[in-house]
Amino acid sequence: MHYPFLDLKLANAPLEKELKQAAIDVIASGRYLHGEQATLLEQEIASLCGTRHCVAVSNGLDALRLILRAYKVLGQLHDGDAVLVPGNTFVATVLAVSDNGLHPVVCEPSAETMNLDTAEAMRLIDQYNVKAVMPVHLYGTPCWDERLHSLARDRGVLIIEDNAQAIGAQAAVPGLNDTRATGGLGHAAGISFYPTKNLGALGDAGAVTTSDDALAATVRTLANYGTDRRYHNIYAGLNCRIDEIQAAMLRVKRRHLEAENERRHHLALAYREAITNPRVITPTIFEGTRQVWHQYVVRVAERDRFRQFLADRGVGTDIHYATPPHRQPCYRTLADRPLPITEQLADEVVSLPIAQPISMADVALISEIINEFA
Ligand SMILES: Cc1ncc(COP(=O)(O)O)c(C=O)c1O
């Protein structure tokens, strides 16, 4: 038996014909940037996230960088301002902050949700005079609750969602018997279309979603050299545009996103039912929300032995992430406090196979192997 953790060739195989045709159409169009594929993708993503605007860009890091930069241009953030980030995120969340001359303040996650501990976040917001919070919907689980909801409505603190891993997820909206899509919960959000994502390009791509007209216009201008009309630069901007080819690939895959997220949801439910080994802590499935399971992450104290045990039986796994940002050589001074939960999660998390073509039958067999780990 062989269960690869992720094989993108296999994952994209069911869509090969559609992807090839879409690429051929773009090649034939002669238009490779600033074209209709990007415009249509933006409309589709804005509609999915329930926002007035989407600006498609070069990648997820650039989406987050551009949002923060645009807030600086608009005078809503200033050099050195404190921006709260979770300790257990992919480094790009923090890179977006430091790249803009802002000060990252690291917050512990909750061990249960593996997302930002919002009670701790509220304490740090006061202590560090935090101007913006970046909740990360890690592994596809929405990071949203009463505290963030009221913070977002009281516009004093900006909420910038890192929606890199959660496109299509739905968060419960406090006070309403309803859900709302991630990417439309805070003031702005960055999406990554990195190839491994649930909605992945065949290269780099990303997007900004927001309902703030001024922010959207500023992001769009900054992403195109700071140009408001041809050869006229109002800002010293960047080149962070999306290619037409990638936009076309994403539009094909967008049509299959709901089915893919639904497939992952059923696999997550199946893993939860089938894994009975007390050494393995399965992730919480939250009622009233829709998690999209970009990763299915369990926790195991003896992680290295567990991974070897699975590898010996043909089951590939991965770790997201073994080294938290504050342990990276470039961020030695990031944490001024101990971060025991962040460190514990970094030592214990293991991602199990969930991407295409993993099936319900595969999950049953992988879970059997997991239950044999003693
Ligand atoms: C949480 C998080 N933030 C930001 C990014 C950056 O996205 P990208 O790789 O498209 O630059 C990623 C993805 O890779 C991510 O997982």
The ligand as an SDF file (V2000), in Angstrom:
LIG
                    3D

 16 16  0  0  0  0  0  0  0  0999 V2000
   -0.9790   30.8860    6.5120 C   0  0  0  0  0  0  0  0  0  0  0  0
   -0.2970   31.3200    5.2490 C   0  0  0  0  0  0  0  0  0  0  0  0
   -0.0700   32.6230    5.0530 N   0  0  0  0  0  0  0  0  0  0  0  0
    0.5130   33.0670    3.9230 C   0  0  0  0  0  0  0  0  0  0  0  0
    0.9100   32.2040    2.9230 C   0  0  0  0  0  0  0  0  0  0  0  0
    1.6310   32.7460    1.7440 C   0  0  0  0  0  0  0  0  0  0  0  0
    1.0700   32.3970    0.5390 O   0  0  0  0  0  0  0  0  0  0  0  0
    1.9720   32.2240   -0.7670 P   0  0  0  0  0  0  0  0  0  0  0  0
    2.7330   30.9480   -0.6480 O   0  0  0  0  0  0  0  0  0  0  0  0
    0.9870   32.1920   -1.8870 O   0  0  0  0  0  0  0  0  0  0  0  0
    2.8690   33.4190   -0.8540 O   0  0  0  0  0  0  0  0  0  0  0  0
    0.6670   30.8320    3.0820 C   0  0  0  0  0  0  0  0  0  0  0  0
    0.9860   29.8420    2.0690 C   0  0  0  0  0  0  0  0  0  0  0  0
    1.7850   29.3700    1.5660 O   0  0  0  0  0  0  0  0  0  0  0  0
    0.0670   30.3680    4.2800 C   0  0  0  0  0  0  0  0  0  0  0  0
   -0.1580   29.0630    4.4830 O   0  0  0  0  0  0  0  0  0  0  0  0
  1  2  1  0
  2  3  1  0
  2 15  2  0
  3  4  2  0
  4  5  1  0
  5  6  1  0
  5 12  2  0
  6  7  1  0
  7  8  1  0
  8  9  2  0
  8 10  1  0
  8 11  1  0
 12 13  1  0
 12 15  1  0
 13 14  2  0
 15 16  1  0
M  END
$$$$
